[in-house]
Amino acid sequence: MTRPSLLDGSETDRPGAAAGLMLAALLTLALQDSFVRMAGAETTLWQFQAVRSIGNVALLLLVARLVWGTAPKRPKRLWAVVVRSLLLLVSTLFYFGGVPTLTMAEMGAGLYTFPVFVTILSVIVLRERVGLWRAGAVLAGATGAYLILQPGSAGFTWLKLLPVGAGLTYAGVVIVTRRYCRQESPVTLAFGVGISYVAAGFAGIVFLALFPASPETQAELPYLARGWVPIGWAVVGLAALCSLLNVSANLGLTMAYQNAESSWLAPFDYSYLVFVTFWGFVIFHDFPDTSMLAGMALIAAAGTLTAWRERRRNRLPVVAPP
């Protein structure tokens, strides 16, 4: 019997392969996100996502043709794929909504509050019990978010809350992927996301053409509140490059979550904070201050502690009651 490909979904765990996939994917995704921010001065979120996602869909059709000789496989749970795609779409809107005001480090740090929200949603949605260790990790993560946002300080702006909103919705993506989409092909999942991005991109362009935002709103949210602006071939080329990077990264992330427990992947997941800070420094010459670095460290420590406790608990023998 032929061993199934990683592109066919998974019913068994491969933790080593999952960790390698996640590190490579996060390095690629951090670079792609930096390019998206770079394009923010020349285009709008709706235009860029529409053009990039058309490239995503084309690449995924090509991958499906090369691997299976057909179109991407139909979802086994259509509703779950739709919910996952919509959650990832909303997360993207939140994440890039503050471009170009927010730095890459601020965006990445806000997004990586998602393990805190995963724990909270696990209690609310999945009815899981949370012990003292996980509660302490949530408190540490919340403290880290406070240090990053610095509410009440002169440097605080409500735009810093947008990446935290991305963290909340991305937590939903993690839960839905692991619980309901494990047996789906990563190509199918990525294809669903690509279709939703294309539709949302054109819908945003049309909506803002019919109902333009006020000049004040456009000045505050130039990447999010504008619909159509003339773009050159350089932006199209950057969108095509981002498409290639995005498809590669998201296939890798999806395969990683399908092939290992979230608790195992959590410590590797925080490498994104290192990668996005690195690219932010190299490309934009931005670097987080001491308070933000401390907040990022607390968030990473909280997630890693939760992962360690989950793995330790899963290894404990089950003792039958007397």
C-alpha positions as CSV (number, residue, x, y, z in Angstrom):
1,M,0.0,0.0,0.0
2,T,1.3,3.4,-0.9
3,R,1.9,5.7,2.0
4,P,-0.5,8.7,1.8
5,S,1.0,12.1,0.9
6,L,1.1,15.0,3.3
7,L,-1.2,16.7,0.8
8,D,-3.9,14.1,1.4
9,G,-4.7,15.1,5.0
10,S,-3.6,13.0,8.0
11,E,-5.0,10.6,10.5
12,T,-1.7,9.9,12.3
13,D,0.8,12.3,13.9
14,R,4.3,13.0,12.5
15,P,5.7,15.5,15.0
16,G,9.2,15.8,13.5
17,A,7.9,16.6,10.1
18,A,5.3,19.0,11.5
19,A,7.9,21.0,13.4
20,G,10.1,21.4,10.3
21,L,7.1,22.4,8.2
22,M,6.0,25.0,10.8
23,L,9.5,26.7,11.0
24,A,9.9,26.9,7.3
25,A,6.3,28.1,6.8
26,L,6.6,30.8,9.5
27,L,9.8,32.1,8.1
28,T,8.2,32.3,4.6
29,L,5.0,33.8,6.0
30,A,6.8,36.5,8.0
31,L,8.6,37.6,4.8
32,Q,5.3,37.6,2.8
33,D,3.6,39.7,5.5
34,S,6.5,42.2,5.3
35,F,6.0,42.5,1.5
36,V,2.3,43.1,2.0
37,R,3.0,45.9,4.4
38,M,5.6,47.3,1.9
39,A,2.8,47.4,-0.8
40,G,0.5,49.3,1.5
41,A,1.8,52.7,0.3
42,E,1.0,51.8,-3.3
43,T,-2.3,49.9,-3.2
44,T,-5.2,48.9,-0.9
45,L,-5.9,45.8,1.1
46,W,-8.8,44.9,-1.2
47,Q,-6.9,45.2,-4.4
48,F,-3.8,43.5,-3.2
49,Q,-5.7,40.6,-1.6
50,A,-7.8,40.1,-4.8
51,V,-4.7,40.1,-7.1
52,R,-2.7,37.9,-4.7
53,S,-5.5,35.4,-4.2
54,I,-6.1,35.0,-7.9
55,G,-2.5,33.9,-8.0
56,N,-3.1,31.6,-5.0
57,V,-6.1,29.9,-6.7
58,A,-4.1,29.5,-10.0
59,L,-1.2,28.0,-8.1
60,L,-3.4,25.6,-6.1
61,L,-5.1,24.4,-9.3
62,L,-1.7,23.7,-10.7
63,V,-0.6,21.8,-7.6
64,A,-3.8,19.7,-7.6
65,R,-3.3,18.9,-11.3
66,L,0.4,17.9,-10.7
67,V,-0.4,15.8,-7.6
68,W,-3.7,14.2,-8.4
69,G,-4.3,15.0,-12.1
70,T,-7.6,16.7,-11.2
71,A,-9.1,19.8,-9.5
72,P,-8.6,20.1,-5.7
73,K,-10.5,17.5,-3.8
74,R,-14.0,18.3,-2.6
75,P,-14.3,19.1,1.2
76,K,-15.4,16.3,3.4
77,R,-17.0,18.8,5.7
78,L,-18.0,21.8,3.5
79,W,-19.3,23.8,6.4
80,A,-16.1,23.5,8.4
81,V,-14.0,24.6,5.4
82,V,-16.3,27.6,4.9
83,V,-16.1,28.6,8.6
84,R,-12.3,28.2,8.6
85,S,-12.0,30.3,5.4
86,L,-14.2,33.1,6.8
87,L,-12.3,33.2,10.1
88,L,-9.0,33.4,8.3
89,L,-10.3,36.1,6.1
90,V,-11.5,38.2,9.1
91,S,-8.1,37.6,10.8
92,T,-6.3,38.9,7.8
93,L,-8.4,42.0,7.7
94,F,-7.7,42.7,11.3
95,Y,-4.0,41.9,10.9
96,F,-3.3,44.2,8.0
97,G,-5.9,46.8,8.9
98,G,-3.4,49.1,10.7
99,V,-0.9,49.2,7.8
100,P,1.2,51.3,7.4
101,T,0.9,52.8,10.9
102,L,1.8,49.7,12.9
103,T,5.3,48.1,12.8
104,M,5.7,44.4,11.9
105,A,6.7,43.6,15.5
106,E,3.4,45.3,16.8
107,M,1.4,43.4,14.3
108,G,3.1,40.0,15.0
109,A,2.9,40.5,18.8
110,G,-0.8,41.3,18.6
111,L,-1.5,38.3,16.4
112,Y,0.3,35.9,18.8
113,T,-2.1,36.5,21.6
114,F,-4.0,33.8,19.9
115,P,-2.9,31.0,22.3
116,V,-4.5,32.9,25.1
117,F,-7.7,33.0,23.1
118,V,-7.4,29.3,22.2
119,T,-7.5,28.5,25.9
120,I,-10.5,30.8,26.5
121,L,-12.4,29.4,23.5
122,S,-11.6,25.9,24.5
123,V,-13.4,26.6,27.7
124,I,-16.4,28.4,26.1
125,V,-16.8,26.3,22.9
126,L,-15.3,22.9,23.7
127,R,-16.2,22.9,27.5
128,E,-12.6,22.0,28.5
129,R,-11.5,22.4,32.1
130,V,-8.7,24.9,32.8
131,G,-6.4,24.3,35.8
132,L,-4.2,26.7,37.7
133,W,-1.3,26.3,35.2
134,R,-3.4,27.2,32.2
135,A,-5.1,30.0,34.0
136,G,-1.7,31.4,35.0
137,A,-0.5,31.1,31.4
138,V,-3.6,33.1,30.3
139,L,-2.8,35.8,32.9
140,A,0.9,35.9,31.7
141,G,-0.2,36.2,28.1
142,A,-2.7,39.0,29.0
143,T,0.1,40.8,30.9
144,G,2.3,40.5,27.8
145,A,-0.5,42.0,25.6
146,Y,-0.8,44.9,28.1
147,L,2.9,45.6,27.9
148,I,2.7,45.6,24.1
149,L,-0.5,47.7,23.8
150,Q,0.5,50.1,26.7
151,P,-3.1,51.5,27.0
152,G,-3.1,55.0,28.5
153,S,0.4,55.9,27.3
154,A,1.2,58.6,24.7
155,G,2.1,56.0,22.1
156,F,-1.2,54.1,22.4
157,T,-3.6,54.1,19.5
158,W,-6.7,52.0,19.0
159,L,-5.1,50.6,15.8
160,K,-2.9,48.4,18.1
161,L,-6.1,46.5,19.0
162,L,-6.6,45.3,15.4
163,P,-3.8,42.6,15.5
164,V,-5.3,41.4,18.8
165,G,-8.6,41.0,17.0
166,A,-6.6,39.0,14.4
167,G,-5.3,36.8,17.3
168,L,-8.9,36.1,18.5
169,T,-10.1,35.0,15.1
170,Y,-7.0,33.1,14.3
171,A,-7.6,31.1,17.5
172,G,-10.9,30.1,15.9
173,V,-8.9,28.9,12.8
174,V,-6.6,26.8,15.0
175,I,-9.5,25.1,16.8
176,V,-11.6,24.5,13.6
177,T,-8.5,23.1,11.7
178,R,-7.6,20.7,14.4
179,R,-11.1,19.6,15.4
180,Y,-13.0,19.5,12.2
181,C,-10.5,19.7,9.2
182,R,-7.8,17.3,10.1
183,Q,-8.7,14.9,7.3
184,E,-9.1,17.6,4.7
185,S,-6.4,18.0,2.0
186,P,-4.3,21.1,2.8
187,V,-4.8,22.1,-0.9
188,T,-8.6,22.0,-0.4
189,L,-8.4,24.1,2.7
190,A,-6.0,26.6,1.0
191,F,-8.3,26.7,-2.1
192,G,-11.3,27.6,0.1
193,V,-9.3,30.4,1.6
194,G,-8.2,31.7,-1.8
195,I,-11.8,31.8,-3.1
196,S,-13.0,33.7,-0.1
197,Y,-10.1,36.2,-0.4
198,V,-10.9,36.8,-4.1
199,A,-14.6,37.3,-3.4
200,A,-13.9,39.6,-0.4
201,G,-11.3,41.6,-2.4
202,F,-13.7,42.4,-5.2
203,A,-16.6,43.0,-2.8
204,G,-14.5,45.5,-0.9
205,I,-13.5,47.4,-4.0
206,V,-17.1,47.6,-5.3
207,F,-18.5,48.5,-1.8
208,L,-16.0,51.3,-1.3
209,A,-16.6,52.6,-4.8
210,L,-20.4,52.8,-4.1
211,F,-20.0,54.0,-0.5
212,P,-16.6,55.7,-0.1
213,A,-15.3,56.2,3.4
214,S,-14.8,59.7,4.7
215,P,-11.5,61.5,4.0
216,E,-10.7,61.3,7.7
217,T,-11.3,57.6,7.8
218,Q,-9.2,57.1,4.6
219,A,-6.4,59.1,6.2
220,E,-6.4,57.0,9.4
221,L,-6.9,53.7,7.6
222,P,-5.4,54.2,4.1
223,Y,-4.9,50.5,3.4
224,L,-8.3,49.4,4.7
225,A,-10.7,52.3,3.9
226,R,-9.8,52.9,0.2
227,G,-11.2,50.8,-2.6
228,W,-9.5,51.3,-5.9
229,V,-6.3,53.2,-6.7
230,P,-4.1,53.0,-9.9
231,I,-1.4,50.4,-9.5
232,G,1.7,49.7,-11.5
233,W,3.4,46.4,-12.6
234,A,5.7,46.5,-9.7
235,V,2.8,46.0,-7.3
236,V,1.4,43.3,-9.5
237,G,4.8,41.6,-9.5
238,L,5.0,41.9,-5.7
239,A,1.5,40.4,-5.3
240,A,2.5,37.5,-7.5
241,L,5.6,36.9,-5.3
242,C,3.4,37.1,-2.2
243,S,1.0,34.6,-3.8
244,L,3.8,32.1,-4.2
245,L,5.1,32.7,-0.6
246,N,1.6,32.6,0.8
247,V,0.5,29.3,-0.8
248,S,3.8,27.7,0.3
249,A,3.5,28.9,3.8
250,N,-0.2,28.1,4.3
251,L,0.1,24.6,2.9
252,G,3.0,24.1,5.4
253,L,1.1,25.5,8.3
254,T,-2.0,23.4,7.5
255,M,0.0,20.2,7.2
256,A,1.8,21.0,10.4
257,Y,-1.5,21.4,12.4
258,Q,-2.8,18.2,10.8
259,N,0.2,16.1,11.7
260,A,0.9,17.1,15.3
261,E,-0.8,18.2,18.5
262,S,-1.1,22.0,19.0
263,S,0.7,21.5,22.3
264,W,3.7,20.1,20.5
265,L,3.8,22.8,17.9
266,A,3.2,25.8,20.2
267,P,6.9,26.5,21.1
268,F,7.9,26.3,17.4
269,D,4.9,28.6,16.5
270,Y,6.5,31.5,18.4
271,S,9.4,31.6,16.0
272,Y,7.1,33.8,13.9
273,L,7.7,36.6,16.4
274,V,11.5,36.3,15.8
275,F,11.1,36.1,12.1
276,V,8.7,39.0,11.7
277,T,10.9,41.2,14.0
278,F,13.9,40.2,11.9
279,W,12.2,41.1,8.6
280,G,10.8,44.3,10.1
281,F,14.3,45.4,11.0
282,V,15.9,44.4,7.7
283,I,13.2,45.9,5.4
284,F,11.7,48.8,7.5
285,H,14.5,49.4,10.1
286,D,11.9,49.0,12.9
287,F,12.8,47.4,16.2
288,P,10.6,46.9,19.2
289,D,11.3,48.8,22.5
290,T,12.0,47.1,25.8
291,S,8.4,47.0,26.9
292,M,7.3,45.4,23.7
293,L,10.1,42.8,23.9
294,A,9.1,42.0,27.4
295,G,5.5,41.6,26.3
296,M,6.5,39.3,23.4
297,A,8.6,37.2,25.8
298,L,5.7,36.8,28.2
299,I,3.3,35.8,25.5
300,A,5.8,33.2,24.2
301,A,6.4,31.9,27.7
302,A,2.7,31.6,28.4
303,G,2.1,29.6,25.2
304,T,5.2,27.4,25.8
305,L,4.1,26.7,29.4
306,T,0.6,25.7,28.2
307,A,2.1,23.4,25.6
308,W,4.5,21.8,28.2
309,R,1.6,21.2,30.7
310,E,-0.6,19.7,28.0
311,R,2.1,17.3,26.9
312,R,2.9,16.4,30.5
313,R,-0.7,15.8,31.3
314,N,-1.2,13.6,28.2
315,R,1.8,11.4,29.2
316,L,0.5,10.7,32.7
317,P,-0.9,7.2,33.1
318,V,-4.7,6.9,33.7
319,V,-5.3,5.5,37.1
320,A,-8.5,3.6,37.6
321,P,-10.7,4.8,40.6
322,P,-10.6,2.5,43.6
